[in-house]
């Protein structure tokens, strides 16, 4: 048994090596690649993607998994690794190498077109490259053949067992429980946050971002931060996890919460089991759980009064001219101002879910054949008028703002809202388990929380399914009411409603 399982581990590690090599090339493409270098970079990534597909769907891998599946002597973790790998193998063998390479090339071309479209502020530059990718994604869903809804096949890739039926309930709750809170807040006290939009030096912001990441426990000996068009986290192993951010000299919040958000993702990746490299138990459970880690740090911690009791004096020192007359209370209220906006990544933690809901509805309708690619900007703008009451002035502030579609990542967006709801539930439990957690954070002691996350979430990898882990940690499956309770208490106090 040990010899066969070790052979499986070696095969999975080899595949991980190639996948992470692709990740290095992808990271470079989004951070440092010169504009003229995209053509051959796309080819390189497509070639390696094809090799991964060949390795993983080989006859040898199939025979190995068949032998392991019939063994009763495997441990719980070993059995889980084999079970998950068999499911992924069965899914992967539905696709040809040519299809995998075709999608990889389409993704590279779409990403390049997306960047050019953003520079031109014109969706029409993006649409001709996006449409072929959307057709490939539709073909992918058709091959996966989920009989309930074509979108379910895509959702499953990012959040196993997630369906439109479940998501429709989630977003009905958003409409019924979060929209009324937003309406109530409109009648509350006016909050001033103009101080966030003064001129903040690029390099001082950068230094502050590094300071915050360090205070969260991000290990710079096994990671680094760079600048990209759209902030992201990427892992090449638990010992090399990198983050990117963007800096706007007239919006302090843009860089600050990007750093905290991506830092939360990175802490999860750095906390995975190093010995299970390449195995499911050495990987994150789902994007919903992954997002719970970033949103927990970004909002439950990073927008809390306790966090800024420690961080604000340092920030004031960095930007004395802008903040010397802004009290901690004013700053705390300002960073939590609730107001409809255009950009998802800059949204407050209530309107954020309206942004996600809009993308969910659009993606579902794309998969149902109700929206053509050329009409995406028009549909996008209409939904923002309907749900947010805002007019989208241009494509840059509308349909071009997110990178995900250029990656072919349809089915990804709903995990952002799931992550916030998981985060509130996990954080409520962490406060129960860690004595005086808020007081510790107010003194800059974030390690107890990180240790709790490592013990309860990070270490398990994919040993448990998302809802199974949630129940193990909190005693119940995902419950949006934890988020509603947290948000209602917080914003009633801030807005005196």
Protein Blocks (a to p, Z undefined) as FASTA:
>chain_A
ZZmmmmmmmmmmmmmmmmmmmmmmmmmmmmmmcfklmmmmmmmmmmmmmmmmmmmmpmkl
mmmmmmmmmpckbcfklmmmmmmmmmmmmmmmmpcfklmmmmmmmmmmmmmmmmmmmmno
paklmmmmmmmmmmmmmmmmmmnopakbmklmmmmmmmghiafklmmmmmmmmmmmmmmm
mmmmmmmccddfklmmmccdfklmmmmmmmmmmmnopafklgccdddfbdcdddfbfklc
cddddddfkbmklmmmmmmmmmmmmmmmmmpcfklgoiaklccfblmlmmmmmmmmmmmm
mmcfklmmmmmmmmmmmmmmlmmmpcfklmmmmmmcccddfblklpcfklmmmmmmmmmm
mmmmmmnopacfklmmmmmmmmmmmmnopacfbfklmmmmpmklmnopghjlmmmmmmmm
mmmmmmmmmmmmmghklmmmmnopaklmmmmmmmmmmmnmmmbcfklmmmmmnopacdfk
lmmmmmmmmmmmmnoZZ
